[in-house]
Amino acid sequence: MPAAFCAALLAAGAARAAPPPDADTALAPWFRSLQQPRTGLSCCSIADCRRVDARFSDDHYEVLIDGTWKPVPPETVLERSDNPTGRAIVCYTPVRGILCFIKAPES
């Protein structure tokens, strides 16, 4: 059901939720492998995920979405060391908010 829900969302909003213009389709399998930490459900797809500026403030992460710093709920942080993008990633929809957050690779 969750995969069907994501597929339906993507099909219904394909024009509105298209992958970003700089999307690297070779990364699509990695994006599809992302799962929400609390539920194990998909973070959806490359259409919902974006490279973002991120910072650690006090005791939590924040991401810059549409010019506004938004707090990252701790339960959405994925502990992955295989981020091939070189940047922090947030999977976000305006309706559901932040689904997943992946830290930038450490240098």
Number of C-alpha atoms within 10 A of each C-alpha: 7 12 12 9 12 17 14 12 13 18 12 11 12 12 9 9 16 14 18 13 6 8 15 11 11 8 13 14 11 15 22 13 11 22 17 18 18 10 9 10 15 19 26 26 21 22 20 22 24 21 19 19 15 23 16 11 9 7 7 12 18 20 22 15 14 7 7 9 14 15 16 21 15 13 13 20 20 16 11 12 11 11 18 11 14 13 17 18 21 27 24 19 14 7 6 7 13 21 23 25 31 23 20 20 14 8 4
